[in-house]
């Protein structure tokens, strides 16, 4: 499909049994690269391509007048797609979550999962 210029969209980041949002996306991006996409092409399946398909020109890229939900990484994913897992901070809805805040949210989610 990629060789035929079909616009690919990431799709495993969906809450169903044994698929955990966020974690599954990293795995999917890695599988796309293993399947022959470049890291940049893989990243587009989760950023620019969905925005374009949905007609959301305010999303998907970092530019003036765009909504800015960002993930700050510690290493370049274009060099190694596995670097998407090296998350240092997240900016969403105008709020910055540093690594400590993210770790606290992950611990809370893990505790809540144990309780259900």
Secondary structure, 3 states (H helix, E strand, C coil): CCCCCCCCCCCCCCCECCECCCHHHHHHHHHHHHCCCCHHHHHHCCCHHHHHHCCCCCCCCCCCCCCCCEEEECCCCCCCHHHHHCEEEEEECCEEEEHHHHHHHHHHHHHHHHHC
